[in-house]
Amino acid sequence: MSSRPCTGCGREIQWAKTENGKAVPLEKVREVYVDQKGVMHETGDTVLVNHFKTCPKANQFSGRNKA
């Protein structure tokens, strides 16, 4: 995986490929859970999520309107 800042929002992203060879931008985020009282807790772990889900400027890059 290669890493570089997103040209839209500036967050650090990593590039990987799907099984079909399509490039996908990934972002590290903190893993959280919500307890039975509705209180959010961080686990201390990080997970990778598709950066298109978190980028405020994703619609500039996706090829379709995400308004």
N, CA, C and O atoms as a CHARMM CRD file, in Angstrom:
* protein
*
  268
    1    1 MET  N      0.84800  -1.18300   0.00000 PROA 1      0.00000
    2    1 MET  CA     0.00000   0.00000   0.00000 PROA 1      0.00000
    3    1 MET  C      0.88600   1.23500   0.00000 PROA 1      0.00000
    4    1 MET  O      1.89400   1.29100   0.70400 PROA 1      0.00000
    5    2 SER  N      0.50300   2.21100  -0.78700 PROA 2      0.00000
    6    2 SER  CA     1.20600   3.48900  -0.77500 PROA 2      0.00000
    7    2 SER  C      0.38800   4.48900   0.02200 PROA 2      0.00000
    8    2 SER  O     -0.83000   4.35200   0.13700 PROA 2      0.00000
    9    3 SER  N      1.05800   5.49800   0.57500 PROA 3      0.00000
   10    3 SER  CA     0.40100   6.48200   1.43400 PROA 3      0.00000
   11    3 SER  C      0.69300   7.88600   0.93400 PROA 3      0.00000
   12    3 SER  O      1.80600   8.18900   0.50300 PROA 3      0.00000
   13    4 ARG  N     -0.32800   8.74200   0.99800 PROA 4      0.00000
   14    4 ARG  CA    -0.14800  10.16300   0.64400 PROA 4      0.00000
   15    4 ARG  C     -1.36800  10.93200   1.12200 PROA 4      0.00000
   16    4 ARG  O     -2.40000  10.32900   1.41600 PROA 4      0.00000
   17    5 PRO  N     -1.26700  12.26800   1.20700 PROA 5      0.00000
   18    5 PRO  CA    -2.43400  13.05500   1.62500 PROA 5      0.00000
   19    5 PRO  C     -3.50800  13.08000   0.53200 PROA 5      0.00000
   20    5 PRO  O     -3.19400  13.06200  -0.65700 PROA 5      0.00000
   21    6 CYS  N     -4.75800  13.12200   0.94200 PROA 6      0.00000
   22    6 CYS  CA    -5.87800  13.28300   0.01500 PROA 6      0.00000
   23    6 CYS  C     -5.78200  14.67000  -0.60900 PROA 6      0.00000
   24    6 CYS  O     -5.56900  15.65300   0.10100 PROA 6      0.00000
   25    7 THR  N     -5.93700  14.75900  -1.91600 PROA 7      0.00000
   26    7 THR  CA    -5.86100  16.05400  -2.58100 PROA 7      0.00000
   27    7 THR  C     -7.09800  16.90800  -2.32400 PROA 7      0.00000
   28    7 THR  O     -7.08900  18.10600  -2.60400 PROA 7      0.00000
   29    8 GLY  N     -8.14900  16.31400  -1.80200 PROA 8      0.00000
   30    8 GLY  CA    -9.36200  17.06800  -1.48800 PROA 8      0.00000
   31    8 GLY  C     -9.35500  17.64600  -0.08900 PROA 8      0.00000
   32    8 GLY  O     -9.55400  18.84800   0.09100 PROA 8      0.00000
   33    9 CYS  N     -9.12600  16.79500   0.91100 PROA 9      0.00000
   34    9 CYS  CA    -9.24900  17.23500   2.30400 PROA 9      0.00000
   35    9 CYS  C     -7.92500  17.27800   3.06100 PROA 9      0.00000
   36    9 CYS  O     -7.85600  17.86400   4.14100 PROA 9      0.00000
   37   10 GLY  N     -6.87300  16.66700   2.51500 PROA 10     0.00000
   38   10 GLY  CA    -5.56300  16.70500   3.14800 PROA 10     0.00000
   39   10 GLY  C     -5.28500  15.59100   4.15400 PROA 10     0.00000
   40   10 GLY  O     -4.16400  15.47400   4.64900 PROA 10     0.00000
   41   11 ARG  N     -6.29200  14.77000   4.46300 PROA 11     0.00000
   42   11 ARG  CA    -6.05400  13.66400   5.39900 PROA 11     0.00000
   43   11 ARG  C     -5.14200  12.62600   4.77000 PROA 11     0.00000
   44   11 ARG  O     -5.15100  12.42900   3.55500 PROA 11     0.00000
   45   12 GLU  N     -4.34700  11.95900   5.61600 PROA 12     0.00000
   46   12 GLU  CA    -3.45000  10.91200   5.12800 PROA 12     0.00000
   47   12 GLU  C     -4.27300   9.68100   4.73400 PROA 12     0.00000
   48   12 GLU  O     -5.06200   9.17200   5.52900 PROA 12     0.00000
   49   13 ILE  N     -4.08100   9.21600   3.51000 PROA 13     0.00000
   50   13 ILE  CA    -4.79300   8.03300   3.03400 PROA 13     0.00000
   51   13 ILE  C     -3.79100   7.02200   2.50400 PROA 13     0.00000
   52   13 ILE  O     -2.67900   7.37400   2.11000 PROA 13     0.00000
   53   14 GLN  N     -4.19900   5.77500   2.50000 PROA 14     0.00000
   54   14 GLN  CA    -3.39600   4.70000   1.94400 PROA 14     0.00000
   55   14 GLN  C     -4.16300   4.11000   0.76500 PROA 14     0.00000
   56   14 GLN  O     -5.38800   3.99300   0.79800 PROA 14     0.00000
   57   15 TRP  N     -3.42400   3.74400  -0.26900 PROA 15     0.00000
   58   15 TRP  CA    -4.04800   3.16800  -1.44900 PROA 15     0.00000
   59   15 TRP  C     -3.82400   1.67200  -1.48000 PROA 15     0.00000
   60   15 TRP  O     -2.70500   1.19600  -1.29000 PROA 15     0.00000
   61   16 ALA  N     -4.88000   0.94300  -1.71800 PROA 16     0.00000
   62   16 ALA  CA    -4.82700  -0.51200  -1.85300 PROA 16     0.00000
   63   16 ALA  C     -5.60900  -0.87300  -3.10700 PROA 16     0.00000
   64   16 ALA  O     -6.17600   0.00000  -3.76500 PROA 16     0.00000
   65   17 LYS  N     -5.64000  -2.15000  -3.43400 PROA 17     0.00000
   66   17 LYS  CA    -6.40400  -2.61700  -4.59100 PROA 17     0.00000
   67   17 LYS  C     -7.38500  -3.68700  -4.15000 PROA 17     0.00000
   68   17 LYS  O     -7.09300  -4.50700  -3.28000 PROA 17     0.00000
   69   18 THR  N     -8.55800  -3.65900  -4.77200 PROA 18     0.00000
   70   18 THR  CA    -9.55500  -4.69900  -4.52600 PROA 18     0.00000
   71   18 THR  C     -9.09700  -5.98800  -5.20700 PROA 18     0.00000
   72   18 THR  O     -8.09800  -5.99000  -5.92700 PROA 18     0.00000
   73   19 GLU  N     -9.81000  -7.05800  -4.98600 PROA 19     0.00000
   74   19 GLU  CA    -9.48600  -8.32700  -5.65000 PROA 19     0.00000
   75   19 GLU  C     -9.56500  -8.20800  -7.16300 PROA 19     0.00000
   76   19 GLU  O     -8.91800  -8.96500  -7.88800 PROA 19     0.00000
   77   20 ASN  N    -10.37200  -7.24300  -7.64400 PROA 20     0.00000
   78   20 ASN  CA   -10.52200  -7.02000  -9.08800 PROA 20     0.00000
   79   20 ASN  C     -9.49600  -6.04200  -9.64500 PROA 20     0.00000
   80   20 ASN  O     -9.51800  -5.73500 -10.83700 PROA 20     0.00000
   81   21 GLY  N     -8.58200  -5.54000  -8.78000 PROA 21     0.00000
   82   21 GLY  CA    -7.53800  -4.63400  -9.23300 PROA 21     0.00000
   83   21 GLY  C     -7.90700  -3.17200  -9.21800 PROA 21     0.00000
   84   21 GLY  O     -7.12300  -2.34100  -9.67700 PROA 21     0.00000
   85   22 LYS  N     -9.09200  -2.82100  -8.70000 PROA 22     0.00000
   86   22 LYS  CA    -9.52200  -1.42800  -8.64700 PROA 22     0.00000
   87   22 LYS  C     -8.87900  -0.73500  -7.44800 PROA 22     0.00000
   88   22 LYS  O     -8.88300  -1.27800  -6.34300 PROA 22     0.00000
   89   23 ALA  N     -8.32700   0.46100  -7.65600 PROA 23     0.00000
   90   23 ALA  CA    -7.70600   1.22500  -6.57700 PROA 23     0.00000
   91   23 ALA  C     -8.76800   1.73300  -5.60000 PROA 23     0.00000
   92   23 ALA  O     -9.83800   2.18100  -6.01400 PROA 23     0.00000
   93   24 VAL  N     -8.46500   1.65900  -4.30600 PROA 24     0.00000
   94   24 VAL  CA    -9.39100   2.11500  -3.28100 PROA 24     0.00000
   95   24 VAL  C     -8.60900   2.89900  -2.21200 PROA 24     0.00000
   96   24 VAL  O     -7.59300   2.42000  -1.70700 PROA 24     0.00000
   97   25 PRO  N     -9.09500   4.12100  -1.86800 PROA 25     0.00000
   98   25 PRO  CA    -8.41800   4.90900  -0.83800 PROA 25     0.00000
   99   25 PRO  C     -8.91200   4.49300   0.54700 PROA 25     0.00000
  100   25 PRO  O    -10.11700   4.37400   0.76900 PROA 25     0.00000
  101   26 LEU  N     -7.98700   4.27400   1.47400 PROA 26     0.00000
  102   26 LEU  CA    -8.33700   3.86200   2.82600 PROA 26     0.00000
  103   26 LEU  C     -7.78900   4.86500   3.83800 PROA 26     0.00000
  104   26 LEU  O     -6.73100   5.46000   3.63600 PROA 26     0.00000
  105   27 GLU  N     -8.52900   5.03700   4.92600 PROA 27     0.00000
  106   27 GLU  CA    -8.13700   5.96600   5.98000 PROA 27     0.00000
  107   27 GLU  C     -8.17700   5.24400   7.32200 PROA 27     0.00000
  108   27 GLU  O     -9.10000   4.48100   7.60400 PROA 27     0.00000
  109   28 LYS  N     -7.15200   5.50000   8.15000 PROA 28     0.00000
  110   28 LYS  CA    -7.14300   4.92500   9.49800 PROA 28     0.00000
  111   28 LYS  C     -8.05300   5.75600  10.39400 PROA 28     0.00000
  112   28 LYS  O     -7.94800   6.98200  10.43200 PROA 28     0.00000
  113   29 VAL  N     -8.93800   5.08900  11.10600 PROA 29     0.00000
  114   29 VAL  CA    -9.80600   5.75300  12.07800 PROA 29     0.00000
  115   29 VAL  C     -9.79000   4.96100  13.37800 PROA 29     0.00000
  116   29 VAL  O     -9.50400   3.76300  13.38200 PROA 29     0.00000
  117   30 ARG  N    -10.09700   5.63000  14.47000 PROA 30     0.00000
  118   30 ARG  CA   -10.15500   4.95800  15.76100 PROA 30     0.00000
  119   30 ARG  C    -11.42400   4.12700  15.84700 PROA 30     0.00000
  120   30 ARG  O    -12.50700   4.57500  15.47100 PROA 30     0.00000
  121   31 GLU  N    -11.27200   2.91600  16.34400 PROA 31     0.00000
  122   31 GLU  CA   -12.42700   2.03900  16.53100 PROA 31     0.00000
  123   31 GLU  C    -13.14900   2.44300  17.81400 PROA 31     0.00000
  124   31 GLU  O    -12.51600   2.67000  18.84500 PROA 31     0.00000
  125   32 VAL  N    -14.47300   2.53000  17.74400 PROA 32     0.00000
  126   32 VAL  CA   -15.28300   2.89900  18.90600 PROA 32     0.00000
  127   32 VAL  C    -16.43700   1.92000  19.05600 PROA 32     0.00000
  128   32 VAL  O    -16.78700   1.19500  18.12500 PROA 32     0.00000
  129   33 TYR  N    -17.00900   1.91500  20.23000 PROA 33     0.00000
  130   33 TYR  CA   -18.24700   1.16500  20.44500 PROA 33     0.00000
  131   33 TYR  C    -19.14600   1.98800  21.35700 PROA 33     0.00000
  132   33 TYR  O    -18.66800   2.84800  22.09600 PROA 33     0.00000
  133   34 VAL  N    -20.42300   1.72800  21.30400 PROA 34     0.00000
  134   34 VAL  CA   -21.40500   2.42200  22.12900 PROA 34     0.00000
  135   34 VAL  C    -21.96500   1.41100  23.12200 PROA 34     0.00000
  136   34 VAL  O    -22.44500   0.34200  22.74100 PROA 34     0.00000
  137   35 ASP  N    -21.89600   1.77100  24.41000 PROA 35     0.00000
  138   35 ASP  CA   -22.37800   0.83700  25.42800 PROA 35     0.00000
  139   35 ASP  C    -23.90200   0.89400  25.54100 PROA 35     0.00000
  140   35 ASP  O    -24.55500   1.64300  24.81500 PROA 35     0.00000
  141   36 GLN  N    -24.45800   0.10800  26.44300 PROA 36     0.00000
  142   36 GLN  CA   -25.91300   0.01000  26.59100 PROA 36     0.00000
  143   36 GLN  C    -26.55200   1.32100  27.03400 PROA 36     0.00000
  144   36 GLN  O    -27.75300   1.51700  26.84700 PROA 36     0.00000
  145   37 LYS  N    -25.76000   2.22200  27.62300 PROA 37     0.00000
  146   37 LYS  CA   -26.27800   3.53100  28.04400 PROA 37     0.00000
  147   37 LYS  C    -26.15500   4.58200  26.95000 PROA 37     0.00000
  148   37 LYS  O    -26.54100   5.73500  27.14100 PROA 37     0.00000
  149   38 GLY  N    -25.61100   4.17400  25.79300 PROA 38     0.00000
  150   38 GLY  CA   -25.46300   5.10200  24.67700 PROA 38     0.00000
  151   38 GLY  C    -24.19100   5.93100  24.73600 PROA 38     0.00000
  152   38 GLY  O    -24.06600   6.92300  24.01700 PROA 38     0.00000
  153   39 VAL  N    -23.24600   5.53800  25.58100 PROA 39     0.00000
  154   39 VAL  CA   -21.98200   6.26800  25.72200 PROA 39     0.00000
  155   39 VAL  C    -20.94200   5.64800  24.79100 PROA 39     0.00000
  156   39 VAL  O    -20.76100   4.43100  24.75900 PROA 39     0.00000
  157   40 MET  N    -20.26000   6.51600  24.02900 PROA 40     0.00000
  158   40 MET  CA   -19.24900   6.05800  23.09000 PROA 40     0.00000
  159   40 MET  C    -17.91300   5.88100  23.80000 PROA 40     0.00000
  160   40 MET  O    -17.53000   6.70700  24.62900 PROA 40     0.00000
  161   41 HSD  N    -17.20300   4.79800  23.47300 PROA 41     0.00000
  162   41 HSD  CA   -15.88700   4.51000  24.04000 PROA 41     0.00000
  163   41 HSD  C    -14.92000   4.17400  22.91400 PROA 41     0.00000
  164   41 HSD  O    -15.28600   3.47400  21.97000 PROA 41     0.00000
  165   42 GLU  N    -13.67400   4.67300  23.00800 PROA 42     0.00000
  166   42 GLU  CA   -12.63900   4.29000  22.06000 PROA 42     0.00000
  167   42 GLU  C    -11.97100   3.01600  22.55400 PROA 42     0.00000
  168   42 GLU  O    -11.73000   2.85700  23.75100 PROA 42     0.00000
  169   43 THR  N    -11.67300   2.10700  21.63000 PROA 43     0.00000
  170   43 THR  CA   -11.01800   0.85700  22.01000 PROA 43     0.00000
  171   43 THR  C     -9.50200   1.00700  22.04300 PROA 43     0.00000
  172   43 THR  O     -8.81200   0.17000  22.62500 PROA 43     0.00000
  173   44 GLY  N     -8.97900   2.05900  21.42900 PROA 44     0.00000
  174   44 GLY  CA    -7.53800   2.21800  21.31200 PROA 44     0.00000
  175   44 GLY  C     -6.99800   1.62300  20.01900 PROA 44     0.00000
  176   44 GLY  O     -5.85300   1.87500  19.64500 PROA 44     0.00000
  177   45 ASP  N     -7.82200   0.83500  19.33600 PROA 45     0.00000
  178   45 ASP  CA    -7.41400   0.22500  18.07200 PROA 45     0.00000
  179   45 ASP  C     -7.76400   1.14300  16.90700 PROA 45     0.00000
  180   45 ASP  O     -8.64100   2.00000  17.02300 PROA 45     0.00000
  181   46 THR  N     -7.08100   0.96000  15.79800 PROA 46     0.00000
  182   46 THR  CA    -7.43200   1.67700  14.57800 PROA 46     0.00000
  183   46 THR  C     -7.86400   0.66000  13.53200 PROA 46     0.00000
  184   46 THR  O     -7.39800  -0.47900  13.51400 PROA 46     0.00000
  185   47 VAL  N     -8.75600   1.09600  12.67000 PROA 47     0.00000
  186   47 VAL  CA    -9.22900   0.26600  11.56700 PROA 47     0.00000
  187   47 VAL  C     -9.14500   1.08700  10.28600 PROA 47     0.00000
  188   47 VAL  O     -9.11400   2.31600  10.33300 PROA 47     0.00000
  189   48 LEU  N     -9.10900   0.41200   9.15200 PROA 48     0.00000
  190   48 LEU  CA    -9.10800   1.09600   7.86200 PROA 48     0.00000
  191   48 LEU  C    -10.52200   1.12800   7.31200 PROA 48     0.00000
  192   48 LEU  O    -11.21400   0.11000   7.29000 PROA 48     0.00000
  193   49 VAL  N    -10.95100   2.31500   6.86400 PROA 49     0.00000
  194   49 VAL  CA   -12.25600   2.45700   6.22400 PROA 49     0.00000
  195   49 VAL  C    -12.05800   3.12900   4.87100 PROA 49     0.00000
  196   49 VAL  O    -11.06000   3.81300   4.64300 PROA 49     0.00000
  197   50 ASN  N    -13.01100   2.92800   3.98900 PROA 50     0.00000
  198   50 ASN  CA   -12.96200   3.55300   2.67600 PROA 50     0.00000
  199   50 ASN  C    -13.03700   5.07100   2.86300 PROA 50     0.00000
  200   50 ASN  O    -13.98500   5.58600   3.45600 PROA 50     0.00000
  201   51 HSD  N    -12.02900   5.77500   2.35200 PROA 51     0.00000
  202   51 HSD  CA   -11.95500   7.22500   2.52700 PROA 51     0.00000
  203   51 HSD  C    -13.12600   7.95700   1.86700 PROA 51     0.00000
  204   51 HSD  O    -13.45100   9.07100   2.27900 PROA 51     0.00000
  205   52 PHE  N    -13.76200   7.37100   0.86500 PROA 52     0.00000
  206   52 PHE  CA   -14.93300   7.99700   0.25100 PROA 52     0.00000
  207   52 PHE  C    -16.06600   8.16000   1.27100 PROA 52     0.00000
  208   52 PHE  O    -16.92300   9.02600   1.09900 PROA 52     0.00000
  209   53 LYS  N    -16.08200   7.34400   2.32300 PROA 53     0.00000
  210   53 LYS  CA   -17.12100   7.44500   3.35600 PROA 53     0.00000
  211   53 LYS  C    -16.87300   8.61000   4.29800 PROA 53     0.00000
  212   53 LYS  O    -17.81500   9.09400   4.92600 PROA 53     0.00000
  213   54 THR  N    -15.62400   9.08000   4.41800 PROA 54     0.00000
  214   54 THR  CA   -15.29200  10.12000   5.39600 PROA 54     0.00000
  215   54 THR  C    -14.85800  11.44900   4.77600 PROA 54     0.00000
  216   54 THR  O    -14.89000  12.47600   5.45500 PROA 54     0.00000
  217   55 CYS  N    -14.46200  11.45400   3.53300 PROA 55     0.00000
  218   55 CYS  CA   -13.93600  12.67400   2.89900 PROA 55     0.00000
  219   55 CYS  C    -15.05900  13.66100   2.58200 PROA 55     0.00000
  220   55 CYS  O    -16.02100  13.30400   1.90200 PROA 55     0.00000
  221   56 PRO  N    -14.94600  14.90000   3.06700 PROA 56     0.00000
  222   56 PRO  CA   -15.97700  15.88800   2.76800 PROA 56     0.00000
  223   56 PRO  C    -16.01200  16.30400   1.29500 PROA 56     0.00000
  224   56 PRO  O    -16.97700  16.92700   0.85200 PROA 56     0.00000
  225   57 LYS  N    -14.97800  15.96600   0.54200 PROA 57     0.00000
  226   57 LYS  CA   -14.92200  16.33600  -0.87200 PROA 57     0.00000
  227   57 LYS  C    -14.93400  15.10800  -1.78400 PROA 57     0.00000
  228   57 LYS  O    -14.45800  15.16900  -2.91800 PROA 57     0.00000
  229   58 ALA  N    -15.47600  13.99900  -1.28900 PROA 58     0.00000
  230   58 ALA  CA   -15.48000  12.74400  -2.05800 PROA 58     0.00000
  231   58 ALA  C    -16.16700  12.89200  -3.40500 PROA 58     0.00000
  232   58 ALA  O    -15.76500  12.24400  -4.37000 PROA 58     0.00000
  233   59 ASN  N    -17.19400  13.72800  -3.49300 PROA 59     0.00000
  234   59 ASN  CA   -17.93200  13.84900  -4.75800 PROA 59     0.00000
  235   59 ASN  C    -17.06800  14.42800  -5.88100 PROA 59     0.00000
  236   59 ASN  O    -17.43000  14.30900  -7.05100 PROA 59     0.00000
  237   60 GLN  N    -15.93200  15.05400  -5.55000 PROA 60     0.00000
  238   60 GLN  CA   -15.02700  15.57100  -6.58600 PROA 60     0.00000
  239   60 GLN  C    -14.26800  14.44500  -7.28100 PROA 60     0.00000
  240   60 GLN  O    -13.75800  14.63300  -8.38500 PROA 60     0.00000
  241   61 PHE  N    -14.18900  13.28400  -6.64900 PROA 61     0.00000
  242   61 PHE  CA   -13.32100  12.22400  -7.15500 PROA 61     0.00000
  243   61 PHE  C    -14.05200  10.96200  -7.58100 PROA 61     0.00000
  244   61 PHE  O    -13.48500  10.15600  -8.31900 PROA 61     0.00000
  245   62 SER  N    -15.27100  10.76300  -7.15000 PROA 62     0.00000
  246   62 SER  CA   -15.92600   9.46800  -7.33400 PROA 62     0.00000
  247   62 SER  C    -16.49200   9.23500  -8.72200 PROA 62     0.00000
  248   62 SER  O    -16.76300   8.08900  -9.08100 PROA 62     0.00000
  249   63 GLY  N    -16.67600  10.26000  -9.50000 PROA 63     0.00000
  250   63 GLY  CA   -17.25600  10.08000 -10.82500 PROA 63     0.00000
  251   63 GLY  C    -18.77200  10.08000 -10.80500 PROA 63     0.00000
  252   63 GLY  O    -19.40500   9.94600 -11.85200 PROA 63     0.00000
  253   64 ARG  N    -19.36600  10.22800  -9.62300 PROA 64     0.00000
  254   64 ARG  CA   -20.80800  10.34300  -9.50100 PROA 64     0.00000
  255   64 ARG  C    -21.11700  11.35000  -8.40000 PROA 64     0.00000
  256   64 ARG  O    -20.27500  11.61100  -7.54100 PROA 64     0.00000
  257   65 ASN  N    -22.28300  11.89900  -8.42100 PROA 65     0.00000
  258   65 ASN  CA   -22.64800  12.93700  -7.46900 PROA 65     0.00000
  259   65 ASN  C    -23.01900  12.32300  -6.13100 PROA 65     0.00000
  260   65 ASN  O    -23.93200  11.50200  -6.05900 PROA 65     0.00000
  261   66 LYS  N    -22.32100  12.71200  -5.07200 PROA 66     0.00000
  262   66 LYS  CA   -22.60800  12.20200  -3.73200 PROA 66     0.00000
  263   66 LYS  C    -23.22200  13.29000  -2.85600 PROA 66     0.00000
  264   66 LYS  O    -23.06200  13.27500  -1.63600 PROA 66     0.00000
  265   67 ALA  N    -23.91400  14.22000  -3.47200 PROA 67     0.00000
  266   67 ALA  CA   -24.52100  15.33200  -2.71500 PROA 67     0.00000
  267   67 ALA  C    -25.43200  14.77600  -1.69600 PROA 67     0.00000
  268   67 ALA  O    -26.05100  15.53000  -0.94500 PROA 67     0.00000
